[in-house]
Amino acid sequence: MSIPKRFPFIERRNSKGETNVFPCVPIALSYGDRTLEVFGLFRYGSEPKCYALCSWLRIRGCLGRSKALSIPLSGNLAPVEAKGLAVIAQIDDFPPVILAFAWAKSNDPPLILGQLNFFIEFDVCFYRSQLAFDIFPRRSRNV
């Protein structure tokens, strides 16, 4: 098994000014010669991963539109238009991996890292009492 990297939980403030901490990791998303640096929030049961409208417009401009596919969503996002794109994702100095994301035209969802397909590429151990988590690359692979 590879050596893990430890990341701290990140404090976020909601619209009411209340703060909480969340397991978020900096991640670089690349498509062709373009790269966008973002934070991803872990949610174990999430699929697909959705990104909010402002980020959808930013990623579309930064990473391109030509390969985006229409993605049907379910639940409270079912009526929202979404597009999907496979990108190269890099966390810290781990080997890059290919991850698929959906971007929804909604201001609600953050970038979610979850079942489809982040947890296939990485193992994550959460230490909530320490406000930290470890990420292990599941296997070394060159993209």
C-alpha positions in Angstrom: 0.0 0.0 0.0 1.2 3.5 -0.8 2.0 6.1 1.9 -1.0 8.2 2.6 -1.2 12.0 2.6 -3.0 13.7 5.5 -5.3 16.7 4.8 -7.1 18.9 7.3 -10.8 19.5 7.4 -11.7 23.0 6.0 -13.8 25.5 7.9 -16.7 26.9 5.8 -19.2 29.6 6.6 -22.8 29.3 5.4 -25.1 32.2 4.3 -26.2 32.7 7.9 -22.6 33.2 9.0 -22.5 29.9 10.9 -19.3 27.9 10.5 -18.7 24.2 10.2 -15.8 21.9 9.1 -15.8 19.7 6.1 -13.5 17.1 4.5 -12.4 19.0 1.4 -9.2 18.3 -0.6 -7.5 20.6 -3.2 -7.7 18.9 -6.6 -6.4 20.0 -10.0 -8.7 19.1 -13.0 -7.1 19.0 -16.4 -8.5 18.7 -19.9 -6.0 19.0 -22.8 -3.6 21.8 -21.9 -6.0 23.5 -19.5 -6.1 23.1 -15.7 -8.5 24.3 -13.0 -7.7 24.1 -9.3 -10.7 23.5 -7.0 -11.7 21.9 -3.7 -13.6 18.7 -3.6 -16.0 17.7 -0.8 -16.2 14.0 0.2 -19.6 12.3 0.3 -19.6 8.5 0.5 -23.0 7.9 -1.1 -23.0 10.5 -3.8 -23.4 9.8 -7.5 -23.0 11.5 -9.8 -20.7 14.2 -8.6 -22.2 17.6 -9.5 -20.6 21.1 -9.7 -22.6 24.3 -9.3 -23.5 26.7 -12.1 -20.8 29.3 -11.5 -18.2 26.5 -11.6 -20.0 24.9 -14.6 -19.5 28.1 -16.5 -15.9 28.5 -15.3 -14.9 24.9 -16.0 -16.6 25.0 -19.4 -14.5 28.0 -20.3 -11.3 26.6 -18.8 -11.5 22.9 -19.7 -13.6 23.0 -22.9 -17.1 22.1 -24.0 -16.5 19.8 -27.0 -16.5 16.5 -25.0 -19.4 17.4 -22.6 -22.2 14.9 -22.5 -25.8 15.4 -21.3 -26.3 13.6 -17.9 -29.7 12.8 -16.4 -29.9 13.6 -12.7 -32.3 12.3 -10.1 -33.8 13.4 -6.8 -34.0 17.2 -6.2 -31.7 17.8 -9.1 -33.8 15.9 -11.7 -35.1 19.0 -13.4 -31.7 20.6 -13.6 -29.6 20.5 -16.8 -26.3 18.8 -16.3 -23.3 17.9 -18.5 -20.6 15.4 -17.9 -16.9 15.3 -18.7 -14.0 13.0 -18.0 -10.9 14.9 -16.9 -7.5 14.1 -15.5 -7.5 14.7 -11.7 -4.3 15.3 -9.6 -4.2 15.4 -5.8 -1.0 16.6 -4.3 1.9 14.5 -5.7 -0.2 11.3 -6.3 -0.2 9.9 -9.8 -3.0 11.5 -11.9 -6.2 9.6 -12.5 -9.2 10.0 -14.8 -12.4 11.0 -13.0 -15.8 11.7 -14.5 -17.8 14.7 -13.2 -21.2 16.2 -13.9 -21.8 19.9 -13.8 -25.3 21.1 -13.0 -26.9 24.4 -13.8 -27.7 25.0 -10.2 -26.0 27.1 -7.5 -26.5 24.4 -4.8 -24.1 21.5 -5.3 -20.4 21.7 -4.6 -17.8 19.6 -6.3 -18.5 16.2 -4.8 -15.9 13.4 -4.6 -17.7 10.0 -4.0 -18.6 6.6 -5.2 -18.6 7.4 -8.9 -15.4 7.0 -9.4 -13.2 8.7 -6.8 -13.4 5.9 -4.2 -12.4 3.4 -6.9 -9.2 5.3 -7.4 -8.4 6.3 -3.8 -9.0 5.0 -0.3 -9.8 7.6 2.3 -9.7 7.3 6.1 -11.5 10.0 8.1 -10.5 11.1 11.6 -13.3 13.5 12.5 -12.1 13.9 16.1 -8.7 15.1 14.7 -10.3 17.2 12.0 -8.2 15.4 9.4 -8.3 12.6 6.8 -5.8 10.5 4.9 -5.9 9.7 1.2 -4.2 6.6 -0.2 -3.9 6.1 -4.0 -5.4 2.7 -4.6 -2.9 1.8 -7.4 -0.2 3.6 -9.3 -1.2 4.4 -12.8 0.0 6.9 -15.4 -2.6 8.8 -17.3 
